[in-house]
């Protein structure tokens, strides 16, 4: 489980200096955030605000 957060931090620390496109940068950072999201979800902590999730529905998870 800690691997998700560890990989997210590694990705942020070792991010490329430049991306070939805005899309590439968006995908890179979105993937990194998903790793953090998975880590906190396993701990049953609402991400990014904290507290317990009100729903397991991904469509409303960030609202």
C-alpha positions in Angstrom: 0.0 0.0 0.0 2.8 2.5 0.8 4.1 1.8 -2.7 1.4 4.0 -4.1 2.4 7.0 -2.1 6.1 6.3 -2.4 5.8 6.1 -6.2 3.8 9.3 -6.3 6.5 11.2 -4.4 9.2 9.7 -6.6 7.4 10.8 -9.7 7.1 14.3 -8.3 10.7 14.5 -7.3 12.0 13.0 -10.6 9.6 14.7 -13.0 10.9 15.6 -16.5 12.2 19.2 -16.9 10.1 19.5 -20.1 7.2 17.7 -21.6 6.6 17.2 -25.3 3.1 18.5 -25.0 0.5 19.9 -22.5 -1.3 16.6 -22.8 1.8 14.6 -21.8 2.2 16.8 -18.7 -1.4 16.4 -17.8 -1.3 12.6 -18.1 1.9 12.5 -16.0 0.6 14.6 -13.1 -2.9 12.9 -13.3 -1.2 9.5 -13.0 0.8 10.7 -10.0 -2.3 12.0 -8.3 -4.1 8.8 -8.9 -1.3 7.0 -7.1 -1.9 9.3 -4.1 -5.6 8.8 -4.3 -5.3 5.0 -4.2 -3.1 5.3 -1.2 -5.5 7.4 0.8 -8.5 5.4 -0.4 -6.9 2.2 1.0 -6.7 4.1 4.4 -10.3 5.1 4.0 -9.4 8.8 4.0 -11.1 11.2 1.7 -8.7 12.7 -0.8 -7.8 15.5 -1.2 -9.9 17.1 1.7 -9.4 14.5 4.4 -12.1 12.7 6.4 -13.9 9.6 5.5 -15.2 9.2 2.0 -19.0 9.7 1.7 -19.2 7.4 -1.3 -17.2 4.8 -3.2 -18.6 6.3 -6.5 -15.6 7.7 -8.4 -17.9 10.2 -10.1 -18.5 12.0 -6.8 -15.3 11.2 -5.0 -13.7 14.6 -5.6 -16.9 16.6 -4.8 
